[in-house]
């Protein structure tokens, strides 16, 4: 954020009830562009919209579920309707905050924001990809939701593969199955693809870091080369990545064995860690392998 503020004087940061840790450089060097608000998510979205109408590029950061669920109307009407360059930075997408229960789990944030016209949705797979994304957000038109995890996740993105908003990245080629992923499920799929090699199967991994707009051209091309398509997301299977992929393939007339992996139509109320909850619903290396095998060898 400090680097963005240095590069562009229009950059403003707004936090809602978050720690100042790692933001010291921004706060110290640009105090007139650093705002730390309380638990007023609807207020800060309206505040950011007003700043954007005055020529600023506001970046809001707080827990993903509060930024999407609690202030949906403000995001829709204040930001989306006016196509404003407000950047919504959602910390802890999915079940990162598992020990805190359903109130803090962002299992439907992508579905909620996919329905808003003009909204771009990006979910980087690791910290290095996040770093490649952020400079591109300065010139991107309209609002953007950036969903990221807890940090410390394994780095699986590759600097040699160009990163562009709206363009999927094929991290692994394959001829039998295609894993379409977003966020941290990309690292899971890469491990699953490696494990399937032991079964004599070739699995491709298409990292769909941008869920909206979806890279339909790359998706269709990759899907046509395989016998089965499996989507994996740390999100409900209703309205998220899996839904977007299914809609795109069906409308293009691409018929393949197909399965969505994610949370079913339930509240994930289990006690446990992020990995515990994801594992229960098959969002794991073994879960992806079992699903692909079932589709390829029924």
N, C-alpha and C positions, 0 to 999 in steps of 0.2 A: 504494500500500500504506500509506503514512504517513497518508493521508486516511482510509482505512478504519479504521486503528488508532485514530485520533482519534475517529472516529464510534462505535466499538464496542470496549469494553475486552476483549471475548472474542477479538479478532483476534490471531493468532499467525503469524509468518512463519518458515518453515524452508527454508533453501537447502542444496543439495548440490553442493559443488565448483563454485560459481559466483562471479563477481566481485561485490564489494560496491558497485560503481559504481551510482549512482542509488538506492541503498538507504540512503544515509547518514542521511537524515532519520528513517527508521524506526528504524535502529540507535541513533542518538543520543538520540532522544526516548523510545523504548520498549525499552531494553536487556534488560529482563526478558521481553520477548516476541519477541526476535529471536535466531534460532539458525542458525548457519552450520556445517553438518556436512560431513564429508568425503565420499568416494565410497562411501556406504552407503545406496543408494536403498531397499532393502528395509527397512533399519532406520528410515529417516525416515518411511516410510509407517506402520509400526507405531507409531512415536513419535507421529505425528499422530493416529492412531486413538485412542491412549490419552488424548491431550489432548482430543479431541472427546468422549470418554466422560466427561470431567471438566467439560464445558460450554464448551470453547473452540471457536473456528472457525479451524482451521489452514489456511494457504495454503502449499503446497509448490511450489518452483520449481527445475527443472533441465532438462536437455536431454530433449526429448520421448521419444526412443527409450528412454532409460534409465528414465524414469518409468513407461513403459507395459510394455515388454518385460521388463526385468530384474526387476521386482517385481510381476509379474502376480498371483501368489498372494496377496501381502499386500494388494493393491488389492481383489481379489475377496473374500477372507475377512475381513480386518480392517476394511475400509471399506465395501464394497458390501453384505456380508451384514448388517451392523448399521445400514445406511442412515445413515451418519455424515456430518455437514457438513464434509467435508474437500475442499478445493479443490486440484486437481492442475493446476498451471500448466506446460504443456509448451512449452518454447522450441524454435523451429526445427522445426516440423512439416513433413513432406514431405522435400524434398531441399535444404533450406537449407544443411546442412553438407556439400554435395556434395564438396568437395575432400578430406574426411576418409574417404570411402568408405562401404560398406554398413553398417558398425558404427554409424554415426552418423545414418543416414537413417531417418526415421520414416514409412515408406511404408505401414505396416499398423496404426498406432496406433488409428485410429478403429474399424477392424474388431475389434481386440482388445477395446476397451472397450465397444463396442456390445453385446457378448455378456453383459456384467455387468448383472444386474438392479439397478434403482434408480439406475443411472449416467446422468447428464445430460452431453451432449457439445456444446460450443459452439466454433465457429471464426470469430472476427471477421474482417472483410475488411480492416480498417485500424486505425490507432492510435486514431482518434477513436471508432470503434465500440467498441473495447476499453474506452475510458474510460466509455462509456455503460453497458457491461455490468457493470463491476466493482462499482458500488454495489448492483446488484440481487442480487449473489451473497450478500450478508449474510443475507438472509431466505429464500433458496432452500432447500427441504428436501432432505436427502440429499447424496450426493457429486456432484462436478462436475469434468469434465475440460475445461480451456480450452486450446485449441491455437492458438498464434500464431506469426507468421513472424519474420523477422529485424529488422524495423523499417525505417523509411524508405520503406515502400511507398506508392504513390499513394493519396491519400484519395478514396474514391468513395462512401462512405456519406453519408447526408443527415440532418442533425439534425431536419429538419421531418417525417421519417417516424418514428413511434414505434418505439422498440426495446423488445421484450419477449422474454424467454427463452421459447422454444418457439413463436414466431410468425415465420414467414418474411416477408421484405420484398420486394415487387415494385418493383424499381428502374426498370423500363422495361416498358411495355406493348407487345404485339405480337400479330399475328393469324396468322402463318405458322409460326414456330418458337418454342420455349421453351427457353432455357438455364437449367438449374437448377444453382446454384453454391454453393460454400462457401469461406471463407477468401479467399486472394488470387486464386482463379480468377474471382471476381466482377468484378474490374477487367478481366480478360482478356475475359470475356463481354460486358461493356459496350462495349468497343472492337470486338469482333466484330460485335455487333448494329449498331453504327454503320456498319461496313464493308459489311454485308449490305444496308443501305439503297441503296447504289450499284448493287446487283443487283436492286433493285425488290422486296426482301423485307422483311417486318416481323418483327422478333425481339423477344420479351419476355425479361427477365432476372429470375429469381426467386432472391434471395439467401437461401439456407437456412443462416443462421448457426448455428441449432440443429439438429444432425443427429439428436439423440435428446433429448427426444421430437420426432419429425418433425411438421411442420405439414401433416398429410394434407389437411385441408379446403382450405387455400389452394393446395396443390399440385394437387389434383384440379380445382379451379375453373379454374386457369390452364391446365392441360393440355387441358381440354375446349375451349378457345378456339383451339387451334392444330392444325396438321397433323403436326408433328414435335416430339419432345422429346429434348434432348441434355443429359446431365449432365456436369459438368466438376469434377474434383477433383485435388489434388496428393497422390494416394494410390492404392494399388492399387484396381482396379475390383472386386475381390473383397471384399465385406463392408462397403464404405464407403457414401458418399452415393449412388452409382449403384445399388447393390444395394437400399438403402432405398427409393429412388424407384421402382424397378422393382417391388418387392414391393407397394408401396402402390397403384400404378396398376393392376397386374394384379388385385389382390384387389378393387379398386373397379370392375372391368370397363371401365376406360378403355383403349381400344386405339388406339395411335398409332405412327407410325414412331418408332423409339427407338434411341438409341446412347449408350453410356457412354464418356466420355473420361477416361483416367487411366493409371496404369501397368499393363501387362499382368502376367501371372503370371510375373514374372522378378525377379531381383535387379538393380537399377539400378547396375551396377558401372562405368559409363563415367566417365572423368575429365572434368572440366569444371565449369562454373558451374551454379547452380540453373536459370537460363534455358536453358542448353545441354541439360540432361537433360530438362527439361519439353518443350522444343521437339522433341526427338527422338521423343517419344511423343505428339505432337499436342496437348499442353496449351499452346496458344498461340493468338493471334488467327487466324492462317492456318489452324491445325488445326481450330478451332471452326467457322470459315466453311466450310471444305471439307467437314466432316462434315454441317453443316446443308444445304448445297447438294446433297450426295449423297442425303440423305433426301428433300428436297423436289423435286429434279429428277433422279430416277434414270435 
